[in-house]
Amino acid sequence: MEIFKSKLNIDFIGKRYAAFTLSGLCILVTLVLLLWRGGPNYGVDFTGGVVIQVKMEKKHTPSEIREALAGTQLDDSIIQEFGETGAFEYLIRVTNPDLQAAGLGDKAQKALSEKLGEKVDIRQVEMVGPQVGEELRKKALYAIFYALLIMAVYISGRFEHKWLMAIIMAGCLIAATSFAAIFGAGVVWLIFIALFVTIAFCWFLTLRFAMAAIVSLMFDVLITMGAFAVTNREISLSIVAALLTIVGYSINDKIVVYDRIREVLARFRKMAFKDIINISINETLSRTILTGTTTLIVLIVLLIFGGPVIHDFAFALLVGIITGTYSSIFVASPILLLWEGKITQSGRNSRPQG
Amino acid sequence: MKRLGWRAGIAAALMVIAFVFLVPSMTQELPPWWSGVLPKDKIHLGLDLQGGVHLILEVEVKKAAESYLERVVEDLKPDLRKSKIRVLDLKRRGIEGIELTLPPDQDTKDLETLLGSTYPSFKLEPGVKDEKGRTYLLSLLDQERTQIFKMAADQALETIRNRIDQFGVTEPDIRPQTGHRILIQLPGIKDPKRAIDLIGKTARMEFKLVDEENSLEEALKGNVPAGSEILHESAVDRKTGRKTSVPFLLKKRAPLTGESITDARVQLDTQMGEPYVSLSFDSRGARVFERITGENVGKRLAIVLDDKVYSAPVIRDKISGGKAQITGAFTMDDAKDLAIVLRAGALPAPVKILEERTVGPSLGKDSIDQGLQSMLIGGIIVLILVALYYRLAGLIADVTLLLNIPFILGGLAMFGATLTLPGIAGIILTIGMSVDANVLIFERIREELRMGKPARAAMEAGFSRAVVTILDSNVTTMIAALVLLQFGTGPIRGFAVTLMIGLVSNVLTAVFMARIVFDYLYVHKRWKTISIG
């Protein structure tokens, strides 16, 4: 069995401006959405607060539950249904950062079973102090930043033999960000600035592969966060793990294409760069689709059967793997061509596609 | 084919090792000959899978420094009197040190001698003159303060460890963190609230005499006499369930504290059938207790725990022998917990809960069931797909894919890693990604075949070219996993470890082991065609 019977020759690069427009639109929509909602919808891990997950015996409206909780420090909580409809599970959420959680689960159980007269199962209690939430947020941001930076070094080394230059760049950036963090610069902005500085560095040092990779990875992460904003899901600690997994998977995908570019470059030394990229994408296309499909199947199964706790995690991976596959072809590869006009002026219109 | 034999041997050895590490997790009881060098650890299940409590506590070490300074203030008073230094005012200033006001005519020579001989951990700062006299700061040396902080944190860790040991939790994980924090994980615990109460209680026990010279009514109006304080006894009426709070006017000074307690046991009152806690004092404590009870017959002695009055019995007679009992409306669990905290001792400073995550056992079980179910379904679909698409080569790939499972689980057991819910997701994801390695190799082989190469050459070229890509892509994913391990906490670290083990196992099975089979078929057996779809 084969996906493509004949040798493929789709002109992906020729559609790069359409792709850039589409990608740009996606980014714009995500940014507008995030700004409109006042930033990502952080979960209790990052904001601090208390979440109690309870399982009831029958259906209740949120206000019934809230009333039953009167006088337990939980009375101004937000009640949400959770999981499947027949499960009668609810999340009781309080953002009061001064709350001490010891025994809150117990209190909720007592109040609910007394007032509603049924067996109440406390499934999970999560309390994160505001201080810890702040720290976790910092750690998560640093994790994503360092992961990108170290990958940039590896890519520059492996594909352009620019180990030294990339290591120096990464060293300077890590030193500068930790130095600025010591002096209390806001970490969120710091990381954003650092990322843009990284891209600028890559541009001027012509670390083409690294820059294309970083930009497309940022694209993947951003779009996934956008999908979370659209569907009103929360960014929790395990979602950060999912984001990093997306980064890992997506870079995996890009490297397969890069690897092929490196090989094709050696095969056809005189061919225009954009044709080389086209050939590489086409030659790896059946692999891209096959791997993407099997991974998606696994994730869809996880999404359906994995249970409510893992649901958002699987959703993040699903979105990330779709964007990751898209960005390998339509973001990472065309970016490699950005320098072309500078290096060889004739590059763009030199030869017809073939 | 000597090399092939060698490789097959290594592969077999690796498989045996993986299974050996898996044996403890698969059997309830290990056979008796399974001892010594063979691994005994099961795969640890994370709290999200087996239920339990995860806590991060902060020891409020500043409070320890405050109480240290308060004690020094008390010690300084008689010493200053002895050295004939007149002092207008003496009090603690934050955690910086002790403020001391001398009359204008007093010089600091005697004070400096006293400090040098008895209080070497303080430095005399130059004074500030005001209308009354000169105010000096005896500042606590920085290294001294750091030492107090460290001692408090260490002692709190030790005390909490003691309490948890006596409470009886299997495999608790208690470890210090930076910033005077303590991470506590109690897997499989049934009554999280009780455990948290037990851990978080400061448990400062004091015996204080009831102030019977002054009127409680007067004090409640706001005129608390110097040297006395109001503390409350809270009691729950067993019949009505109503809570009452009874105020007591107590002498502030506690002649006897929990430090003198050597043992505390729960006992049952034979007449009432109610539990009580019996205490034993050390010899100094016994002497003090005998003296207090002897001097105050007919008065009431309050037993105070963390500024709450437990009971205030009337002293009927002098009590010698160093034994006392605490009665009260205890439940059996209350009495047991009180005995535990009294035996394990007080915390040197209060602790604050920074983070609490409790997972009920029912949720953990559901998560495991659902995780395994999706792993099964997803896995089977992928295996069928690969076999359909690549025929015989696909079947070989399926076998190597299945081998990932013992390798990953064995790796988890070997490294003592914790399997968490995101970790199960990680395994599922690795299955998806290990398909990628196979796909890369097989697509390569197909390409080589299309170019007209014979089976063996196509297979060899396909493997050697694809391996470069596979290694590159695995290294980069490994970078993400390493960063995750570095910055992650709890379940995420579990995920990172699972991912890393999964990546290694991918390369091992898809590249190394699959190659052995292909070499056997096309080099050893000299097959001429490849069934690769």
Interface residues (C-beta under 8 A of the other chain):
Chain A: M1 E2 Q53 K55 Q100 A101 A102 G103 G105 D106 D121 I122 R123 Q124 V125 E126 M127 V128 G129 Q131 V132 L136 K139 A140 Y142 A143 Y146 A147 I150 M151 Y154 I155 R158 L237 S238 V240 A241 A242 L244 T245 V247 G248 Y249 I251 N252 D253 I255 V256 D259 R260 E263 E283 T284 S286 R287 L290 T291 T293 T294 T295 I297 V298 L299 V301 L302 I304 F305 G306 G307 V309 I310 F313 A314 L317
Chain B: D48 I56 P192 K193 I196 D197 G200 K352 I353 L354 E355 E356 R357 T358 V359 G360 S362 L363 D366 S367 Q370 G371 Q373 S374 I377 G378 G379 I381 V382 L385 V386 L388 Y389 L421 P422 I424 A425 G426 I428 L429 I431 G432 M433 V435 D436 V439 L440 E443 R446 E447 R465 V468 T469 D472 S473 N474 V475 T476 T477 I479 A480 A481 V483 L484 Q486 F487 G488 T489 G490 P491 I492 F495 A496 L499 G533
